[in-house]
């Protein structure tokens, strides 16, 4: 999944000579995913992971293949938007995996904490290596290679995942009056935190690419991956909501390091080290936030609740990318690093303001 965005940008920009078109197409796909993903997750909760994930992934893969075909035959630009929007049915495999861990380790918070931390570290590793693999394939073979290989890997991975029936959570019957997780106390406040946290990631990515090139972003992901593994070896927090505030405070402080390095005209290796250190706050924050989502969401709606969190994160990434790009263009790339630090501070304020609401959220036994 970490390959598709970069592959699409390289493929479309190389064929049409327009990064603006490539960015608009990928943004459209992101927006479509934000709309469709919660409905896909609701179907997963209602009918089971295997029954929904496989056909949903097949539709998404067909969308990717249609995009390749449209680029190859030089089809009108609107077909690129339509094809990439069709990939919005891609299921939230990370959320489904976390739902399985929650089912397997229900009643054992320590084991679930370790599993969630490992899951986050694995996510960081995939999204660190995915863009590198995509760029390498597109450059070494042909522009469509990244998307084609990504589609094969996605379909194969979901088939293997769905075949593991022993770990699949059973479908929990819903009552007729089951409301959306959005109405669950504490969930809206958490989604607002994920929205602001996504803005941290989106702005940091755009500003770093503009300032020093995309390769330097791998260090931020590497720092997060290592931090996730270390965090998983620690004891789970007794007060998870307080831990979230501490993680966000740490993220705000660490995100000031790239700003100080860039505005101080520090050498590129210094900035790289600052990004590596700043990434250390990412995984603990995400693990803690997802743990709260797991606890606040009713068991029969767990996939939908975690997908809503990912949707909020994606929305924040899009908004942060736009804000970071505007700031970098109008105030300079060094000043642009103020965007991720400000977004982290906003997430901290939102979490602090919503803590009373989160404290009223029901804690589900896992």
N, C-alpha and C positions, 0 to 999 in steps of 0.2 A: 504493500500500500504506500510505502514511502517513496516508491519509484515513479508513480503516475504523474504527479504535478510537474516535476522537473522534466520528465520525458515529454509531456505534452508541450511545455514551453519550448524546449529545444526543437521538437518536431515541427511545430507550427511556425515558430520564428524563422527556422531554417528554410521552410518551404515558402512562406508568404513574405518574409523579410520584415515582419512587424512584431516587435515585442509587446506593443500595445494590444494587438489582436490576441496574441498568445495569453497575455495576462487577463484580458477580458473573458476569454473562453474558460480559463481555469477558475476565475472568480465566479462565473455563472455555475460551473459544476459545484463549487463550494456552497453557493446559495441553495442550489437544488438539493444538495445533501442535507443541509440544515433543515429543509422542509420535509424531506421524505424519510430521513433516518428515524425519527421518533415513531412514525407509523410502522416502519419495518420492525422496529424493536417491540412494538405492541403486538404485532403478529407473532414474533418469536415467543413472547411471554404466553400468548394464548394457545399456540399450536405446537410449540417446541422448537428447539434450535435447529435440529437437522432438517425438519420438514420445511422450514422457511429459509434458512441460510443458503442452502444449495441452489434453489431456483432463483433467489434474489441475486446471488453471486453470478449465476449464469446470465441473467439479464444485464448486469453491470459489465461483464466481460464482453457481451455482444455490443454494448455501447462503446467500449474501448476499441474493439475491432472495427466498428463503423467509423470511428474517428480516424483510424489509420487509413481506411479505404477512402474517406472523404479528402484527406490530405494528399493521398497518393494520386487520386484522379483530378485533383485541383477543383473540387466541388465548391459551390458558392459558400461564402463565409458563414451564412446562417446555419448551414448543415453542421459545421463544427460545433456551434453552440448546442444544437439539438443532440448531437451524438454524445458530447461530453456530459450533458445534463442527464442522459440515460444511465450514466454510471452512478447516479445517486442512490440506487438500490443496494449498493455495496453494504453488507451488514457490518455492524460494529463488533468485529471479532474480539477486540480487546475487552469490550463489555461482556460478551458472552463468556470469555475465558474467566473474567473476574466473577461472574455469576456461578461458574462451576467451582471455583475456589471457595466461594461463600457457602455453597451447598456442601462441599466436602469437609470444610472446617467449621461448620456451624457449631457454636458452643465452645470454640477454641480460639479466642481472640489473638493469642500469640502466634499460632500457626497461620491464621488468616493474614495477620500483619506481615509475616515473612513472605507469604505467597503473593500478596499485593505488591510488596516491594520488589520482588523478583519480576513480576509482570511489568512494572513500570520500567525497571532497568532493561528488560528485553525490548520494550517499546522504544526506549531511547536508542538502543543499539541498532534496531531496524531502521529508525528514521535518521540515524547517522550514516549507516552504510547504504541505504536505499538510493539516495540522490547521487552518491558517488558511483554506484553500480550503473545507474541509469545513464549518467553522463558518459561513463566509459563505453557502454554499449552503443550509445548513439554516435559517439565520436569514432570508435574503432570499427564498427560495422556499417550501419546505415541509420538515418534519423528515426525510423520507426521501430528500431530494435528494442529500445527501452520499454516502450508501451507493450509490444508483443510479448517480451519476456515477463514483464510485470503481470500481464493478463494470465499467462500460463501458470506462474507461481501462485497468483491469487486463487485461481480455480482449483489447482492441485491442493493448496493448503487448506481451503475450506472443505474439500472432499475428505481429506485426512482427518481434519478436526471433527467434522460431522460423524465420521465413522466411529469415533470413540463414544459409543453409547453408554458405557459403564459410568462415565463421569457426568453425563448430561443431566441437569436438574429436571426432576419431574415437573410436568405442567400442573400448576396449582389452580384449581377451579376458581373462577372469579364470581363474585356476587353481582347481581344485576346493577347494584348501585355503586359499583366500583368507580371511583373518580380518578381523574388524571393525577399522576404524581405531583403535578404543578400545584395541586391544592393541598398537598401534604405539608403540615407545618414544618418550617425550616428549609424545605427544598428551594423555594424562590430565592432566599438569601444566599444559599450555596451556589445556585446557578449564576447569580450576580457576581460572586467571587470568581467562578470559573470564567465568566465573560471578561472580567478585568485581567485575570491571569493570562488568558489567551492573547490579550493585547500586549502583554509583556513579550510573549514569544514572537508574535507577528511583527512588532516594531523592531525588536532586536535583530530579526533575520534580515529585514530590508535595510536597516541602517548598516549592519555589518557588511552586507554584500556591497553597498554603495561605498563604504569606507575602505574595505580591505579585500573584497572578493569573497565568494561563497565558501571556499575551503576552510576558512577560519571558524565557521560555524560548527564544524565537526568537534572542535575542542569544547564548546559549550555542551554539546550532547554527550561527549565523553565524560565530562565532569558530572553531569547528571546521572549517567549510567553507573559510575563508581559510587556516587552518593546513594543511589537506590539500593545497591548491594549492601553497603555499610548500614544504611538505615534499617534494612530488613533484619540485621543481626541484633538490633537493639530491642529492648522491651517495648511492647506497645504502651502508648500513653494511657494513663487512667482517665485524664480529661482530654479527649481528642479535640474538642473545640478550642481549648486553650493551646494545644499543640499546633493547631492550624494558625492561630494568631502569631505564635512564635516563628513558625516557618515563613509566614508572609513578611514578618518583620526582618527575618534574616535575608529573604529575597530582596527586599527593598534596600537593605544595607549593601548587599553584595552587588546589586545592579548599579550602584554608584561607582564601582571600580572601573568598568569600561568607560564611563563618562569622564572620570578623573584622568584616565590614561589618554583618552583621545583628545580632550581639551588641553591637556598638558603637553601635547605633541610628543608623547612617549613613543619609543620605537615599537615597531610591529610585534616583536616577541613579547614585549611588556603587555600590550593589548591582548595578545593571544593568551597569556597567563591569566590576565584578569577575566577573560571570558571563560576559561577553564574553571576558575574559582567561582565565578558567578553561577555557573551551571550546577554547582553543588546544592543549591537551594531548590532546584526544579523538582527533582524526583520526590524528596520528602514532602513538598507542598502538594504535589499531585496525589501521592499515596494517602496522605492524611485527608485531603478533600474527598477522594473516592471512598475512603472508609466511612466518612460521615454520610455520603450518599447511600452506601450500602445499609447503614444502620437506620436511616430515616425513611427509606423506601419500603413499602409493603412487599413481602416476598414474591407475591404473584405479579409484581410490576417491576422487578429488579432490572431486567434488561432495558425496559423503557426509561427508568430513572437514570441509569448510567449513560444511556444514549443521549438523554437530554443534557447531561453534564458535558458530554463530548460536543454536542451541538452548540452549547453556549461557548465552549472553548474555541470551536471553529469560527463562530461569529466574532469572538474577541480577536482571533488571529487576523481575520480580514480587516477589522476596524483598526487594529494596531499597525498592520502593514500600510494601510492608507495614511494613517497619522504619521508614522515613522518616515514614509516616503516624502510626504509634504514637508515635514520639518527638515529632513536631510537636504531637500532641494532648495528650500527658501532660507534656511539658517545655517546650512553647512552640515556635513556628515558627522563631525565631532559633536556638535550641539545636538544632533539627532539622537545620541545616546541618552538624552534626558527623557525621551519618550518611554523606553522600557522601565526606567527607574520610577517615573511618574505613575505608570500603569500599575507597578507593584505596590506603590504607596496607596493608590486608589483601591486596590484589592484588599489591602490591610484595613483601610477605613471602612470599606463595605462589610468585611467580616466582623469587625468590632461593632459596627452599628447593628448588624443582624444577629449578633450572638444571642440576644434575648429570644428572638424568634427561633433560632436553632435549638436553644435549650428546651424549648417546648416541643421539639420534634420527638415522636415516639421512637424508642430504641428497640429494634427488632432483634430477637434472639436468633443467632445464626448457628 
